[in-house]
Amino acid sequence: MHEDVVHLSNVDGVQVPYASSSVGKADVEFRLSLILAMFELRRFSIERLVHGPDFSTSSVRAIYRHKKTGEILDVMIRFHTWVEDGLIVRIEEFVDARYLEAYERFVFHMQSMAETAGGG
């Protein structure tokens, strides 16, 4: 991954920080670490891949389990990826943003309820 990689996401990063856009290798790695801290990855399978020398597009089915609540997040993600000199320089990620934002609100509610009940 290039040091100045750009990762664009169609999700509101204020509502869903782990799915926000990011700029720079360290920022992209930080966002990925947030995902791994919050979720157990159950499945990440490529459903479609078109690969060229400088550009690739893929559709991936991802299934995550939220570590604190156990809730399952099952999403299809499309990636457009550009490469220069063998390094990823740009990633565009497209997911059902409304679904992901609603999932985040639900999980937040579940965590708040558990903490109120003394379980968190």
N, C-alpha and C positions, 0 to 999 in steps of 0.2 A: 504494500500500500504506500502510495506517495505521501510524503510529509505534509503536503498541502491539499490532500484529498478533500473533495466536497461531497457530502452526503445529504441529499435532499429527500425529505419525507413529506407526504401530504397530510400528516397528522398534526394537530395543534399541540405544539411542544409544551405549552403552559398546562394544558389538561392532562397530557400524557408525556411526562418528561423523558422516559426511556425510549420514546418513539420520535423524539424531536430531530430536526435537521441538525447537522453539525459540520464544522469546518476544521480541517487539520487532523492528522493521524491521532494525536493524543485525545482530541475531542470525540472522534469516532470510537476509539478504544474505550473511553470512559462510558459512552452510551451503551456499548456492548456489555461492559461490566455491570451496568445497572440492570440490564435484562437478565444476566446470569445470576445476579444477587437476588432478584425478585422471583425468578421462574426456574422451574426444572424443565428442561427441554425433553419432550416426549417423542417428537417426530419433526424432522426437517427433511422433506423429500422433494426432489426436483420433479415437477410434473411436466415441464416443457423447457427446452433449452435450445436457443439458436445462438451459435458462437461464431464470431468472426475474428479477424486479427486485432482489431481495435475496439470492437463493440460487441457486447453480448446482451441478450435479453432472456429472462427466465421467469417461470412461474413456479412458486414453491408453496407447498402446504406445510404449515408450521402448527404444531400442537404443543402448547406450553401448559404447565400446571403451576398456578400461583402458590408459592411456598407457604405463605401465612394462612391462606383461606382454603386451599385445595381446589379452587375454581379452575376450570379448564378454559383455555383460550385457544380456539381452533380457527385459524385464518389462512387465506390464500394471499400471498404476497407476490407482486411483480417487481422484478429488478431490471433496470437498464444500467449497464456498467460499461464505462469507457476505460481503456488501457493505453498508456504511452510508455514506451521503453520497458515493457514487462511489468509495470506497476499500475495499480488501480488509481485513477485520477478523479473519477466522478462516479457516483452511484445515485440513481434515482429510485426511490422505493415507493411503491403504490400499494396501499392496503385500504380496506373498507374503513375509512376514518371514523365515520359515525358509529360503527360497531365497536371499534377499539375504544373510542371515547366513552361510550355507554358502558362497556366492560369495566373500564377504569373507575367510573362513578360507582358501579355496583360493588366492585372489590373494596373501594374506599368505605362504602357504607357497611359492608360486612366486617371490615377491620374495626370500624368505629363501634359497631354493636358489640363485638367481642371484647373490646377494651372497656366499654361501659359495663359489661357483665362481669368484668374481672378476668376474662380469659386471654388478654393480650398483653 
